Amino acid sequence: MKEEKQENTNNVEIKKGFFKKIWYSIDKVEKYSELSAEGFGRAIRYLVFLIVILAIVSSGVTVYRTSKQIKEVSKYISENAPNFTYSEGVLNVNMQEPIINEDESFGKVVIDTINKTEDIENQYINDIKNERRAVIVLKDKLILKEAGAENSISYKYEELFKELNITEFNKEDLASYLVSSVMMPLYLNLFLVLFIYALVMQAINTVFYIIIISIFGYLTSMILRLKIRYVAVFNMAVYSITLPTLLYIIYLGVNAFVNYTIAYFEVMYMLVATIYMIAALFILKSEFNKKQGEVQKIIEIEKEIKEEMKQEENKKEEKENNKDKKEEKDENKEDTNNGEQPEGSNA
């Protein structure tokens, strides 16, 4: 019962909250073995929390940038766009040929409601791939390319305005709608869709990174001759991505307000996590060697104590033997004296 109670106490001491784990994962590399000892389930739970936070920030930043860009679109429509009307999911612009302009506010602008083929749409999308920001206005959809985003996002007019209960409008009406509070339900729905998408994609990417880092860590443990299970290395890999993930969250947040791109961010992400993993394994090896050295010292001390005890026993036995020999000698001497006859006994 005592042992069970002690074991339960140890388990309680090991358990840590989410924020404390973040602190340990960044600043206490020597605690990685302790965090890993909590088990696979707790490591996965920690990973899920990290991915959820990342997905919330990622989708929130995208919605913010989209709202900002839509406001700029509204301004552009009021000042530069030709007259147009919208009805039953179709946009009709008063134009003779496609309009392609460059704008300082939101990059390249393409307006084409004349042609309606997939080939032309794909051509426009390919044309804006290298653009930092772009807007494509087609007959049945709006395509936005945001700063810092790799791919463009497509919005169908019918789905877009259905959420706002708008069936038809003209140029002035649309410019007013885009900056009004009626856009809030649209932004909320967009956030939920992006959150689910980001959650799935970030989970796949993060788990992929963890598997790569854990395989590298397991190979390192074999080189260091550490007898450690792969699941323990995997748990440590989960905690090793904490700092890179937080840096990525900060990077997304900054990028929402400032157009700033870090080249080879994924390489840095993997490098930082791998450094944490290797450092944790070397510390674990160092602690193992230290404990092994202490055990060796204990064994040597035990040997010395045993030898001293053996010597003392030998001395004691020798002393007892000498004592026995002396007593035997004294007895023989006594027997000899008792056997001699006194002088004049024959008289």
N, C-alpha and C positions, 0 to 999 in steps of 0.2 A: 504493500500500500504506500509505503514511504517513497519507494522508487518511482511508482506511478505518479505520485503527487509532484515529485521533483521534475519528472519528465514533462508534465503538464505546465509547470512553472516555466521551464525552459522554452516551451513552445510559445507561451504568452509573451516572453521577453523578445522572441524573434519577430513576432508580428509587428508590422509597422504600417502607419497610414500612408496614403497616396503621396502627400506633399513631402513627408519625411523620406520616402523612397526616392523622390526626385532629387532631394538634397544629397542623399547617400550616393545616388547614381552619378552625380556630377562631382561632388567634393570628397567622397569617401570611397575611393576605389578599393581600399582594403576590406570594405564591407560586402563586396560582390559575392564572396563565397557564402556569407551569412544570408544575403538576400536570395541567393540561389537555393539555399537550404529550405526556404519556405515552400518550395515545390513548384511544379509546372503550372498548376491551376492558378496560383496567386500571380505568377509571372504573366500568364495570359490575361488575367483580369487587369493587371497594371497596363499591359499593352493596349487593351480595349479602351481604357480611359484616355490614354495618349492619343489614339487614333480618333476617338470621338472629338477631343479638343481640337485636333488638327483639322478634322472635317468641318467643324463649326466655324473655325477661323477662315478656312479656305472658301467655303460657300458664302460666308458673311462678306468677305472681301470682294468676291465676284459680284454679289448683289449690289454692294456699295459702288463699285466701279461701273456696273451696268446702269444704275440710277443716275450717276454722274454723267455718263455718256448720253443717256436718254435726254437729260436736261439740255445738254449741248446740242443734241439733235433737234430739240424743240426750238432752240434759239436759231439754229441754222434754217429750219423750216420757215420760221417767221421772216427771216431776213433775205434768204437766198432761193428757197425752193419755188418752183413754178406752181401755179394753181392745180389742185387735184381734188378728187372726190373718192370716197370709199363706200362700197355697198356690197353686202353678201360675200365678204371674204376676198373681194377683188379691189385693188387700188388702180385708179385711172389717173394718169398724170398728163397734163396738157403739154405734150412734147412731140417733136418730130423725129428725134434720134436720141440714143442714150447720152446721159450727162456724166462726165467723169471729171472731177475736180480734186484739188488738194486743199485741205483746210488746216489751219494751225491748231484749231481746238481739238479735232478728233481725226486727223489724218486724211486718208484717201476716201473720197465719196463717189459712189457709183449709183446712178439712178437709171433703171431700165425697166419700164413697164410695157414696153413694146414687144420684146422677144420673150417667149416663155418656153424654153427648152432646157433640158438637164445639161446638155453640152455647154451652153452659154453660161449657165449658173456655175458649173464646175470650173469653167475658164476664169470667171470673176473670182472665185474662191482661191484658185491657184495664183492669180495675180496679186492678191493681198496677203499671201503667206509670209512674205518677207517684210510686210508693212508692220510697224509697231501698233498702229491703230487704223481702223477702217470701218466704213459703213456701206453696205450694199442694200439698196432699196429695189425690190423686185415686185412683180405684179401681185404675188400672193404671200410674200414673206419678207422679213427684215433680217439681215445677217450682220452681226457685230463682231469685230476683231478688237479685243482689248489689249492694252499695254501689258506686257509680261505674260500674256497667254499664248500657248503654242497653237491652239486651234480656235477657229471662229465659232460663234454660237448662233443658231438659226431660230427665229421666232415666226411662226405662222400667224398672219393677221387674224384669221378666224378664231384661233385658240387664244391669242393675245387679248383681243377685244371682247371675247365672250365672257372672260372673267370680270370685265368692267361693265358688262351689260350695254355695250356700244355696238350698234348694227350699221350705222352710217355716220359720216362726218365729212367736213371739207378741210381746207388748209388751216384756217383760223381755229376751228374746233379742235383739231389734233394738237396744235401747238399749246392750247390751253389744257387739254387732257393730260399731256405728258408731264406737266409740272404741278398737277393738282393732287389732292389727297386720294383721289379715286385709284391711283396707281399702287397704293399700299397693299391691297389684296394680291395684286399681281406680283409684287416683290416678295410677299410672304410665300406664295406658291412656288415662285422661282427658288427661294431659299430652301424649301423642303425638298424640291427635286434635286437641286445641286448638292444638298447635304447627303441624301441617299447615294447619289452618284459618287461624291467625294469619299464617303465612308467605305464604299466597296473598293474603289480604286486605290485609296490610301492604304487600306488593309492588305490588298494584294501586293502593292509595292513594298510596304514595310515588312511584311512577312518574307518576301523574297530577299530583301536586304539582310534580315536577321538570319535566314538560312545560310546565305553566303558567308556572313561574319562568323556564324557558329561553326561552319565547316572549317574555315581558316583557323578558328580558335582551337578546334579539336585536333587539327594537325599540329598546331603549336604545342598543345599539351602532350602529344605523343613524342615530340622532339625533346621536350623538357622532362620526359619520363614521369609524367603525372598520371597516376591511375585515377581517372575521373570519367564518369559516364557522360555520354553525349547530351543527355537531357539537362545535366547540370551546366554544361557549356552553353546550351541553347538558352537556358534561363539567364545566364550572365550576358548573353548577346542581346536579350530583350532590354536589360537595364543599360547596356552600353549605347543604345541609340537615343537615350534620353536627351543628352545635350544637342546632338544634331537635329533632333525633332523640334526642340525648343528654338534653336537657331532658325529653322525653317519657318516656324510660326511667326517669329519676329520679322523674318525676311518678307513673308506674305503681308504682314501688317504695315511695314514700311512701304512696300510696293503699292499699297492701296492709295497712298498719298503722294509718293515720289516715284517717278519712273526710273527704277534702278534695277539693273540685271546683273547677277553674279554668274560669270562664266564657270562652267564645270562645277556647279553646286553639288551635283550627285557624287562626284569624285571626292569632294571635301566631306560630304555626309558619310561616305563609306570609310574614309581615312580616319576621321575623328572617332567613329565607333570602333574601328579596328584597333586604334591606339589604346582606347579604354580597355578593350578585351585583352590585349597582350599584356598591358600593365597589371590587370587583375590576375592573370595566370602567373606572371613572374612573382607577384607578391605572394600568391598561394604557394608557389614553389619554395620561396624564401622561408615562409612560415613552416612548411613541411620539413625543410632541411634543419631549421632551428629546433623543431620538436624532436626530429630524429637525433640531433646532436645532444639534446637534453636526455633523451632515452638512453643514448650510448653512455653518457656520463653516469647516469643512475646505475647502469649495468656494471660499469667499471668500479663504482663505489661499492656496489654489492659484492663484487669479486674481492675487493680489498678487505671488506668487513669479514667475508667468509675466510679469507686467508689468515687474517688476524685471529679470528675465533679458532681456526684450526691450529695455529701456532700456540695459542693459549692452552688449548686442549692437550696438545703434545707436551707442553711444558708441565702441565698439571699431571699428566700420565707419567712423565719422566720423574717428577717429584715424588709421586705416589710409589713408583717402582723403586726409587732410591730409598724411600722410607721403609718399604717392605723388605728390601735387601738388608737394611741396617737392623731392622727388628729381627730378621732371620739370623743375622750374624750374632746379635746379642743373645739370642736364644741358644745358639750353638755353643757360645762361650760359657753360658750358664750351665748347659748340660755337661760340658767338659769339666768345669769346676766341681760339679756335684759328683762326678764319677771318680775323682782322686781321693785316696785314703789319707787320713791325718797321720802325722809323724808319731811313731811309737805305738802304733796300733797293734803291732805283732807282739809287743812285750807282754 
